[in-house]
Amino acid sequence: MAALEAQKYTPAEEAEIQQWITKADSLKAGADNQSLLDTLNTELATRSTALGTKPSTADLAIYNAVAPLVRAWTPEERTGQQGRPHIVRLVDFVQNSPVFGLKVADADKIAIDTEEVLYVKPPVDAKAEKERLKKEKAAAAAAAGTPVAGAEKTLVDRTKEVVAAVSEKASEVKDKIVEAKDKAVEAAAGASEGKPQKQKKEKKEKTKQAPPPPAPVVLSPGLIDLRVGHILKAIKHPEADSLYVSTIAMGDKPGTEDTTEYEGQVVRTVCSGLNGLVPLEDMQNRKVVVVCNLKPVKMRGIKSSAMVLAASPKIKEGEADDHKGPVELVNPPADAKAGERVYFEGWLAEPEKVLNPKKKVWETFQPGFTTTDDLEVAFDASVVKELEGKDDLGKLVTESGGVCTVPTLKGGQVR
């Protein structure tokens, strides 16, 4: 990230910076601090900086205004249920990032433990919330005496009229049946006197055509649904020391099974065994590559509905996997969008909705997931025995054409 002096801003951004500085001045003046702080925390919930991602003097102004307050806050005031964690995060970012040039001595920095999160807002079930609002609206309308769309209407009792009509109709039907019976008797008598009768045509049996067999599934790593994911929040699993629980947006539509809503985005909950291998702060507000069509599983009481891809050194033949790392997350291109399709070059296919565990599609192709000497993630077909005779090496790319990479691990395994 370039220093502040090198940053360029549009006229709209310049105006926004001045607005932030005005808010910071109001905080310094002590005018309705609580309300301003709540507004500031809410606005920073979806931003890394005051402008979104670009650093500016607005961040410095906010830091100078709120740092003395944050220093005096209790843990509950920082990250508790009524806390202001997004303000705390910005203060920590400004005092530690070289881009702002503050050069705050370690002894003078505000002590902030990024792993100490006392309260995480539970994801909202969009369907349940919609039903709750609907019931509240109906109850309020009933109290006010206002009719509600879809509510039951009071009907006039017309039972006697209906019974009379049914009886009359039944009588008509009975008369018709008797008439038809008499005609049938007459026809039979005529046949016995030698009168010719029309012969019924024999019905030809229809031959049922068997449905065409389903198209054979092409054996390909493209059956695995890989997408760009955006981790909005990650915490330690409350019941497992080795697991993180992440809230990840990965392009699902509202109402998709195993999704909820968090900060206005459709998300999935994902458990990953990265605690102790990847710092928790590195799991916050970042892009990753996720496997989206594995069958969901419960991990120590929390349902995990996807998997985060990470690289580690390959296990040599005869060695046991001690799961000690090092481990590096797979990085999609910086400009990739959450939900963007990711695939191996030369192996583009229509992914299955949910991988059937019995077919072991993931287990078949995962051994070919590797990293190259150029730190690019790729698929080595020569490693997969089911693809005998193929030795292609396809890079892991996004639909927009960017290549997925790792920071340092060459020749590693990706899973």
Number of C-alpha atoms within 10 A of each C-alpha: 10 11 13 15 10 9 11 11 12 8 9 8 14 14 11 15 20 14 13 19 18 15 20 24 16 15 20 16 11 12 12 10 13 11 10 16 17 14 12 19 18 15 14 19 16 16 15 16 18 22 17 11 10 17 20 22 16 22 23 20 19 24 22 17 20 18 19 12 11 22 15 11 15 11 16 15 16 24 22 17 14 11 19 23 25 20 25 25 20 23 23 20 17 21 22 17 14 15 18 19 13 12 12 14 9 10 7 8 15 17 11 15 12 13 12 13 16 14 14 12 9 9 16 15 14 16 12 10 11 10 11 12 11 11 12 11 13 18 14 12 13 13 9 9 9 11 12 14 7 7 9 8 8 6 6 6 8 8 9 9 9 11 11 11 11 12 11 11 11 11 11 11 12 10 11 11 11 11 11 10 12 11 11 11 10 10 13 12 12 12 11 9 8 8 10 9 10 5 6 6 6 6 6 6 6 6 6 6 6 6 6 6 6 6 6 6 10 10 14 20 25 20 23 24 21 27 24 28 28 25 23 20 19 22 20 20 20 12 11 14 12 14 20 21 24 24 24 29 25 28 19 18 12 14 13 11 10 14 22 23 19 20 12 9 17 23 28 27 23 25 26 18 17 23 17 14 14 17 11 17 14 10 21 16 17 16 25 24 26 23 20 25 20 20 13 16 14 11 16 13 11 15 16 21 21 23 20 23 17 20 26 22 19 16 12 8 6 6 7 8 11 7 12 9 14 11 21 21 22 23 21 26 18 10 9 22 19 19 19 17 19 27 26 24 18 15 18 13 17 14 17 15 13 14 18 13 11 6 9 10 18 18 10 17 23 18 17 21 25 26 29 19 11 12 17 22 30 25 28 22 23 15 18 18 12 13 14 10 10 13 13 15 19 17 24 25 21 23 12 13 12 16 20 25 24 23 12 15 22 19 19 23 22 24 18
